[in-house]
Amino acid sequence: MSINKVITVFLSTSVLITCCFQNLGATVIKNIYPEYLEDARLDRIYDYFSDKETIGPWAICRTHSDVKEGLYFIIILDHSINMLPKQTVIKINIISTENSEPITYNLTLQNISLKSKEIYAGLTGTDWPDENKNLLAWKVALISEDKIVLAERKSYLW
């Protein structure tokens, strides 16, 4: 076999192996939709019949767990939430019209057994008191307990 043929076979095999394994276990944030949500948008019919908030088919985590209303980053993953490592942290960096330096929020994803691909990460209470506050730029990262960045996405202006 000629050296050219050996090199061609080797390179072809290397490319094939790389393509097959590069996304193995990787998490991709397909999209993020920042949206101000009022209490009523987050209420479920079951909430009216019990004292506790019922969780829908998506994971919800907030900066103030007792306050529903606020700015939510609706994070859409390429796979279900239950494939994320336990104790995954959602790191949200924001710049608003009120501050020129980034402010960082860390939320721990609690309900990781869900099969949904959606995470609602909310800045609630005093962190985002009303819908009149303007968001300029943001960056969201999913970070494992070992401080490994699993996925990251940012706004155009970041």
Secondary structure, 3 states (H helix, E strand, C coil): CCHHHHHHHHHHHHHHHHHHHCCCCCCCEEEEEEEEECHHHHCCHHHHCCCCCCCCCCEEEECCCCCCCEEEEEEEECCCHHHCCCCCEEEEEEEECCEEEEEEEEEECCCCCCCCCEEEEEEEHHHCCCCCCCEEEEEEEEECCCCCEEEEEECCCC
